[in-house]
Amino acid sequence: MSECDLTLRNGRVVTPHGVVNGGVAVTGETIVQVGAGTQLPKGHRDIDVGGKVIFPGVIDPHGHIGVGDNWGPEKMQSDFATESRDAALGGMTTFVTTTLFGQELRVEVMRGGIEWGNEHSLIDFRLSPVMTLRSHLNEVPALAELGARSFKFFLGYNGEQAVSFGMQAEGIPWDFFYAGCEAIRGAGATAFATIHAEDPDVRDLLIERMRGAELDDPLQAWHRACPNLTEPMQLYPAALIGEELGVRVYAVHVSAAESVDLLRDLHGSGFQTVGETLAAFLYFTAAEADEKGLGAYGKIQPPIRAARDRDALWHGIRDGTITCVGTDSQQYTIASQEGDFWDARVGLGPGYATMFPAVYTAGVLGGRCTLEDLARVCCENNARAFDMYPRKGVLQPGSDADLFVFDPDAMRTTRAADLESASGYTIYEGEELGGWPEFVLLRGKAIVEDGAVITDAALGQHVPA
């Protein structure tokens, strides 16, 4: 048996077929063997992990590098540098981020994003072009040639919010989305539409009615102002259009129990619609977030909702209705979230490092799911959805050696001061979370050891389809 570069032994390896007692052997950037310790070759570096869990590198399917208090090329470059380090701390080895908003040519923006990520990111990445103008649909074939597979449509915005993203005040009407799906269909079978589903008219009506009210339960009030019905109101017609045109529709940050039920019904009818939820929605309820005093830090569209919604999301993960988990990270600063709650911008801020610890704690330690469930919704399904499988998302021979090791019993108090994000805060401040990585590999290179980032190199690469 020839020697390999690195062997991890005596671990609990989470594979597509279950948890295996053994380890992983790596040569170069690739996994060459997974199995019992006696079957593994000796490694030039040979590590006994002492019974800890060896887990596939996390893939975040939904983030917004370059978006925050301001946005633009410089912000995107700095975010790639800082937030990729934050991501690595949480066992994340690949993230998918939107390109910058605005009205510029999408090809130019995507080329810039690929260049900036290759120059500054510690971990691998993929870009989702944001379709803000009808003219951008003409660029879909060229964007697909550059490696794009997901095309983002912000259905949930109109008026001033839409204009701030570079859209017209009308937002994304259904004829725009229909034409977008036609363009995506022409780009190939693996291209798909991602949507923010949340009816803006009903939501904005209710927000204006409540605006200015003094509240002792701001996030529960925000939930009342952004009710559950607004999400399936857009999810269903978007799914119908996608199915009519043969284009997969991927719904980001699913939050409402009614949407989980709708997705389950759609899947039963053969629809390909994908449901993604957020780590924060699986961890917090609005009441818990209010008790914690999150205020504007927990203000997001769609909102953190009630216990019945969180229960429905976990049920959806267990039965395969909800197939992906992400963060919706945006790199705000503390100062930008201060002031009047109703005027504060929406978004949960930074969340890369905390994604896996939050869902591991709420899910596995909370008795809501298994390690294998998390490997599917945090790794494998995300890789499959974004056309990166089996290169990414799985521990098996021939796949990239993206993985991390963690002690399943160790807990840690979460502090923003211990993280790498430039934002300076976390919604999990003070929470006792498990699942923190001790050792992280990116394509066979150690990037985290003893729980700390060990390199300043920009090792990340754009992952084309």
Secondary structure, 3 states (H helix, E strand, C coil): CCCEEEEEEEEEEEECCEEEEEEEEEECCEEEEEECHHHCCCEEEEEECCCCEEEECEEEEEEEEEEECCCCHHHHHHHHHHHHHHHHHCCEEEEEEECCCCCCCHHHHHHHHHHHHHHHCCCEEEEECECCCHHHHHHHHHHHHCCCCEEEECCCCCHHHHHHCCCCCCCCCHHHHHHHHHHHHHHCCCCEEEECCCCHHHHHHHHHHHCCCCCCCHHHHHHHHCCCCHHHHHHHHHHHHHHHHCCCEEECCCCCHHHHHHHHHHHHCCCCCEEEEEHHHHHCCHHHHHHHCCHHHHCCCCCCCCHHHHHHHHHHHHHCCCCEEECCEEECCCHHHCCCHHHCCCCCCCCCCCHHHHHHHHHHHCCCCCHHHHHHHHHHHHHHHCCCCCCCCCCCCCCECCEEEECCCCEEECCHHHCCCCCCCCCCCCCEEECCEEEEEECCEEEEECCEECCCCCCCCECCC
